[in-house]
Structures are given as structure tokens and as C-alpha cells.
């Protein structure tokens, strides 16, 4: 597991791993990051790695990205607050969908 404290750091870590031929199995991001929107992070990652599985997490359930997550490159969404079962189910689906 790799943890980034900002969207810019996540993009930097993703690029470093890609340059070594490594791919992330899954990316989870909040919609509201301290420096860039989660939508921008998702679109930037998907531009470099179209098969990336990205799950967005947010309490802003009416946000366009939460209503239509695939429009922003997200594989799925998890609405806050969430329980462990919901998280496990979403992660399992992402990791086992080709």
C-alpha cells in the first residue's frame, strides 16, 4: 500500500512507479483533496494508464462525479459515511473486474 498526502504527490508516485514498469492495482481517492480535485487526479492517472481502477470516496453525494463516476474516470464510488463491508465489496469488485 502506498499513501499519498495530496493529489500532486499521488501523481508523482504514480509516475515513478510507471517509469519502473510497475502499475497500481487500485487507487482510492477522496473527491476533495487539499491541492487538486479528485476528478483531476483520476483523469490524469487514466490519461497515462487507461486501465487504472480508481475508486472515489466522498460525502458530497450530489456532486456530478458521485452521480456519474465513470464520466470522470472512476471505476466506482463509495459514499461517506461507509462501513467496512461496503468498502470490502467495492475493492473486491474493482480487483476482480477485468
PASEGU-412438 format. One record per residue (C-alpha): residue number from 1; residue in three letters; x, y, z. Coordinates in nm, 2 decimals, decimal comma. Layout:
# PASEGU-412438
<node NUM; "ALA"; <X; Y; Z>>;
...
//
This chain:
# PASEGU-412438
<node 1; "UNK"; <0,00; 0,00; 0,00>>;
<node 2; "UNK"; <0,12; 0,35; -0,09>>;
<node 3; "UNK"; <-0,03; 0,65; 0,08>>;
<node 4; "UNK"; <-0,01; 1,00; -0,08>>;
<node 5; "UNK"; <-0,10; 1,31; 0,13>>;
<node 6; "UNK"; <-0,21; 1,52; -0,18>>;
<node 7; "UNK"; <-0,31; 1,48; -0,53>>;
<node 8; "UNK"; <0,02; 1,61; -0,66>>;
<node 9; "UNK"; <0,21; 1,36; -0,45>>;
<node 10; "UNK"; <-0,02; 1,08; -0,58>>;
<node 11; "UNK"; <0,06; 1,18; -0,94>>;
<node 12; "UNK"; <0,43; 1,19; -0,87>>;
<node 13; "UNK"; <0,42; 0,84; -0,70>>;
<node 14; "UNK"; <0,22; 0,70; -0,99>>;
<node 15; "UNK"; <0,46; 0,84; -1,24>>;
<node 16; "UNK"; <0,76; 0,70; -1,05>>;
<node 17; "UNK"; <0,60; 0,35; -1,05>>;
<node 18; "UNK"; <0,51; 0,37; -1,41>>;
<node 19; "UNK"; <0,87; 0,46; -1,51>>;
<node 20; "UNK"; <0,98; 0,14; -1,34>>;
<node 21; "UNK"; <0,71; -0,06; -1,52>>;
<node 22; "UNK"; <0,50; -0,10; -1,21>>;
<node 23; "UNK"; <0,13; -0,05; -1,20>>;
<node 24; "UNK"; <-0,11; 0,02; -0,92>>;
<node 25; "UNK"; <-0,37; -0,25; -0,87>>;
<node 26; "UNK"; <-0,61; 0,01; -0,73>>;
<node 27; "UNK"; <-0,63; 0,38; -0,65>>;
<node 28; "UNK"; <-0,86; 0,52; -0,39>>;
<node 29; "UNK"; <-0,91; 0,89; -0,36>>;
<node 30; "UNK"; <-1,13; 1,14; -0,19>>;
<node 31; "UNK"; <-1,31; 1,38; -0,42>>;
<node 32; "UNK"; <-1,20; 1,68; -0,21>>;
<node 33; "UNK"; <-0,81; 1,68; -0,20>>;
<node 34; "UNK"; <-0,61; 1,96; -0,04>>;
<node 35; "UNK"; <-0,45; 2,07; -0,37>>;
<node 36; "UNK"; <-0,63; 1,93; -0,68>>;
<node 37; "UNK"; <-0,98; 1,78; -0,72>>;
<node 38; "UNK"; <-1,01; 1,41; -0,71>>;
<node 39; "UNK"; <-1,16; 1,43; -1,06>>;
<node 40; "UNK"; <-0,84; 1,59; -1,19>>;
<node 41; "UNK"; <-0,63; 1,32; -1,02>>;
<node 42; "UNK"; <-0,84; 1,04; -1,18>>;
<node 43; "UNK"; <-0,83; 1,19; -1,53>>;
<node 44; "UNK"; <-0,45; 1,24; -1,51>>;
<node 45; "UNK"; <-0,39; 0,89; -1,40>>;
<node 46; "UNK"; <-0,62; 0,74; -1,66>>;
<node 47; "UNK"; <-0,45; 0,95; -1,93>>;
<node 48; "UNK"; <-0,13; 0,77; -1,85>>;
<node 49; "UNK"; <-0,28; 0,43; -1,76>>;
<node 50; "UNK"; <-0,62; 0,38; -1,91>>;
<node 51; "UNK"; <-0,68; 0,05; -1,74>>;
<node 52; "UNK"; <-0,63; 0,20; -1,39>>;
<node 53; "UNK"; <-0,91; 0,12; -1,14>>;
<node 54; "UNK"; <-0,99; 0,43; -0,94>>;
<node 55; "UNK"; <-1,25; 0,45; -0,66>>;
<node 56; "UNK"; <-1,37; 0,79; -0,54>>;
<node 57; "UNK"; <-1,48; 0,84; -0,18>>;
<node 58; "UNK"; <-1,69; 1,14; -0,08>>;
<node 59; "UNK"; <-1,97; 1,27; 0,13>>;
<node 60; "UNK"; <-2,08; 1,51; -0,15>>;
<node 61; "UNK"; <-2,33; 1,26; -0,29>>;
<node 62; "UNK"; <-2,49; 1,52; -0,52>>;
<node 63; "UNK"; <-2,16; 1,61; -0,69>>;
<node 64; "UNK"; <-2,15; 1,52; -1,06>>;
<node 65; "UNK"; <-1,86; 1,29; -1,01>>;
<node 66; "UNK"; <-2,05; 1,09; -0,75>>;
<node 67; "UNK"; <-2,36; 1,07; -0,96>>;
<node 68; "UNK"; <-2,18; 0,96; -1,28>>;
<node 69; "UNK"; <-1,83; 0,84; -1,16>>;
<node 70; "UNK"; <-1,74; 0,68; -1,49>>;
<node 71; "UNK"; <-1,76; 1,03; -1,66>>;
<node 72; "UNK"; <-1,45; 1,12; -1,46>>;
<node 73; "UNK"; <-1,26; 0,80; -1,50>>;
<node 74; "UNK"; <-1,36; 0,64; -1,17>>;
<node 75; "UNK"; <-1,43; 0,27; -1,16>>;
<node 76; "UNK"; <-1,67; 0,31; -0,87>>;
<node 77; "UNK"; <-1,77; 0,53; -0,58>>;
<node 78; "UNK"; <-1,81; 0,50; -0,21>>;
<node 79; "UNK"; <-2,03; 0,74; -0,03>>;
<node 80; "UNK"; <-1,93; 0,87; 0,32>>;
<node 81; "UNK"; <-2,00; 0,75; 0,58>>;
<node 82; "UNK"; <-1,94; 0,40; 0,47>>;
<node 83; "UNK"; <-1,90; 0,07; 0,66>>;
<node 84; "UNK"; <-1,62; -0,19; 0,62>>;
<node 85; "UNK"; <-1,85; -0,43; 0,43>>;
<node 86; "UNK"; <-1,92; -0,17; 0,16>>;
<node 87; "UNK"; <-1,55; -0,09; 0,13>>;
<node 88; "UNK"; <-1,45; -0,45; 0,10>>;
<node 89; "UNK"; <-1,72; -0,52; -0,16>>;
<node 90; "UNK"; <-1,62; -0,22; -0,37>>;
<node 91; "UNK"; <-1,25; -0,31; -0,36>>;
<node 92; "UNK"; <-1,32; -0,67; -0,43>>;
<node 93; "UNK"; <-1,53; -0,58; -0,74>>;
<node 94; "UNK"; <-1,25; -0,35; -0,87>>;
<node 95; "UNK"; <-0,98; -0,60; -0,82>>;
<node 96; "UNK"; <-1,17; -0,88; -0,98>>;
<node 97; "UNK"; <-1,32; -0,70; -1,28>>;
<node 98; "UNK"; <-1,10; -0,72; -1,60>>;
//
